[in-house]
Amino acid sequence: MAAPRSIGSLTISFGLVAIPVKLYSATQSTGQISFNMLHKACGSRVKQQYICAKEEVVVPREDIVKGYEFSKDQYVMFTPEELKALEETGTHTADITEFVPLKSVDPVYFDKAYYLGPDKGGAKPYALLARALRESGRCAIGRWAARGKQYIVMIRPVEDLVEGLVMQQLLYAGEVRALRDIDIPKMDVKPQELKLAQQLIEQQSADKFDPAQYTDEVRSRIEAAVQKKVEGQEITTTEEPEKGAQVIDLMEALRASLEKKPARKAQAEKPAAKKAAKK
């Protein structure tokens, strides 16, 4: 795999400290599978058109402007120049405003992530910030202006053979719904139910999350179907497997789950036990 290329540079600024860093995309597109809209009769592509709701005529792109609906069917229009003037000016700086405990930031606020790497002259302060954040259990919260918008960002330490930093865009408070708005009835949990649930959690526990063990099965299925179509093969649909009888009783469901799923630890110990027996 080719080495990642920097997509930009910025400066992490807090107090009188300025750390020049390079910006890298933390994620990569696997080439999302997309389908085009076709005319069923002849298989040709269809074009999208904009129709005026009042005059019922096709409106060309050069005659389209953006508008904000301030009341039912009432709009104020903005020219491209007016919208451009409202955009935030990019500063190429992430201005840190505070340091907070990393655990205090709920992942529900996480948005796009970027890796940060030291730029020229920034290796030592970069390493110092990464180590200080990791050992303090804190992250940096600040603001970053880019692409005409202003973002809240969190800079947090990560460790993957080397100590580094990730800049995570965060959602604003108004973009995240509060859990208390969801109707969740308060229920009493019996001690024996809690014990069985904890046993089930322990049975299926791992030391850490390994994303490599999860693959996009839907994508693989679509790719295989597309290839068959290209080769002129028929696609047969498989019947859905019959679902087992639903267990209504919670205690019975927990017990059945414990009996059905072999413990991870027991599976890991089996090869070692066989080797010991051979010796």
N, C-alpha and C positions, 0 to 999 in steps of 0.2 A: 504494500500500500504506500502511495506517495506521501511524502511529508506534507502536513497541512500548511497552507499559505496564509499569511496574515491578510486580514481584510481591512485593516486600518490601524491607527495608533491613537492613543490618548494619554492623558496624564492623570494619575491618581493624586488628588490634592487634599491635604488636611493639615491645619495649622500652617507652619512654614515649610512643611515637607512636600516635595513634589517628586513622584515616581513615574518616569516615562515607561509605558508598557505598549505591547503590541496586542491586537485583538484578533482572536481566532474563533471561528464557529465551533461550538462544542458538539453540534450534531451535524449529520450529513444526510442529504436526501438519497434514498435508495431508488429514486426514479419511480414516483408514484404512478400506478397503472391508471390510465384514464381512457374513457370511451368517448368517441365523437357521436354527435347526433346525425343520423342518416335518414334519407327518405326511404321508407320501407319498400316502396314499389321498384325503385331503380338502384338503390344503394349509394346514391350521391350525397355529399355533405349538404346540410341545410345552413342557411345564413340567418343570423340574428338581426332583427330590425326593431327600431323603437317607433312605437305608434303613439301619436298624440291622442290622448283620451277624449279631448273635446272635438277636434276636427276629424279624427279618425284617418289621418294621413301619415305616411312614413316621414320621420324627421331625421335628416342627415346629421352626422356628428358635429359638424361645424355650427349647427343651429341649436345645440344643446348647451344649457347652462345649469349650474347647480343651484338648488334652492332649499331653504329650511322651512318646514311646515310649522308655523307658530300657532295655527288654529285649523280647524277642519277645512281642508281644501283651500287654505290660504297660505301663501308662501312669500318669503322675502328672497330675492335672487342675489347671488354673489358672482362677480366676475373672477376669472382665474387670478388676476392681479390682486384683488381684494383678499382672496383666500391665501395667496402667497405671503401677503403682508402680515397675516395672523400667525404664520408658522414661527416656531421657536428657532432662533439662530443657533446653529451648532457651535459648540465651544471646544470640542475635543478634550474636555476635562470632566472627570468624575469627581465632583466636589463632595467630600465626606462630611456629613453633619453630625454623626454620632456613632458610637460603638455599642452594640447591644448583645446580650447572650444569644448565641446561635439557635438554641432550642426555643427561644421566644418568638421566632418567625415561623408561623404556620406555613407548611408547604403549599397550602391552598392558594397562597399569594404568588407562588413561583410562576414565572413566564419564561421567555427565551433566555438561554444561557450562553455565555461566551467564556472561552479560556483566555486567560491573560498570561502573557510571557514578557519577561523584561526586555526593554528596548536599550539602545546604547546608553551606557552610563547608569542604568537602573538596576543592574544585577544585585548589588549589595543591599540597597534599601528594599528591593522586592523580596529578597530572601528574609530580611529582617521582619517585614510586615507579615509575611506568610507564617513565620515561626511564632511571632508574638500573638497573632490571631488564634493559631492552633492551640498554643499553651494556655491562653486566657479563656478559651471556649467562647470567644466572641466573634462577631462579624461586623463589617463596616456598612453603614447605611448612608446613601447620598443621592445626588441628582446627576443625571447625564442627559444632555441635549443632543439629539441626532435625528436626521431625516425629518426635520421640521417639528419634532415632538419632544416633550420633556418626560423623562422616565425616572421612576424611583429604582435605584439599583442596590443590590446587596453584594458586597465583595466578601467571599468566604474562603477559608483555606481548604485545600484538598491534598491528599497524599496518595500517589500512585507511583511508587519507586522514587519519585522526587516530590519535594514540597512545592506546591503551586497555588494559584489563585483562580477562582471562578467568579465572574461577574454575572449575577443573576438579575434579570429585569423582574421587577415586582409589579403586581397589579395594584391599582389604587383602591382605597377602602370602599369607594362607591361601586367598584366593579365586582366585589365579592359579597355574596349573600351571607347573612348571619345564620348560623345553625339554629339559633333560638326561634327563627321564623318557621322552622319545619315542625309539623305536628308530631311530636314524639311522646307518647304516653309514658308516664313513670311506672315502672314495674318492679316488683320485689323479686330478687334473685335468691333462690334457695342455696344454702351452703353446698349440698350434694351436687346441684347443677353446676355451680361454679367450679367445684373440684373436678368434675368430669370434663368441663370445657378447658380447664387449665391442663389436664392430662392430654387432651387432643392437641392443644397448641404445642405442648412440649414434644409430643410424638412427631409432629410435622415441622419442627423447628430446624433452622440451619444457622451456622455461625455468622454468615453474612449473605447479602443479596448478590446473586450471580446472574446478571442479565443475559449472559451467553446461553443459558439453558432454556431460554424462551425464544421461540421463532414465530414469525408471522405466517401461520398456516393458511389463512385466507388468501394472502398474496400468492403463496406457492400454488394453491388450488386454482386461482385465476390464471396464473402464468401457464400452468399445465393445460388448462382448458383452451386458452388462446392458441397455444402451440398445436393442439389437436385440430382446432378449427383451421389453422393455416395449412396443415397437412391434409385437410379434407376428411378427417375422421369424424365419426358420430360421437356425440357426448352423451353418455348415459348418466342419469341422475340416480344416486343411491338413496335408498329409503332411510328415513331417520330411525335410529335405534329406538326400540321400545323403552320407555321410561319405567323405572322400577316403581313399585308401590310407594306412595308418599307416606312417610312416617310422621304422624301428627304429634305424638307424644315427644316432648323435648328430651326427657331423660332417655327414652328409647332410641331417639335419633343420635344422641351423643354416644351411647353404648355401641350402637351399630357402626358408627364412624370409627370408634377406637378398634373394633374387631376387624373392620375392613381394611384399614390402612396400616401396613407394617411400619414399625418405627425406623426412622432414618439411622439411628445409632445401631440398632440390631443389624441392619443391612451392612453397615460399614464394618461391623465386627466379624461378619461371617467369613470373609477371605482370610483374615488373621487367624481365626479358629482352625480353618482347614490346614493352613501352613503349619501350625503348631502340632496338629494331629499327624502330619506326614513325618515331621521330625521325630 
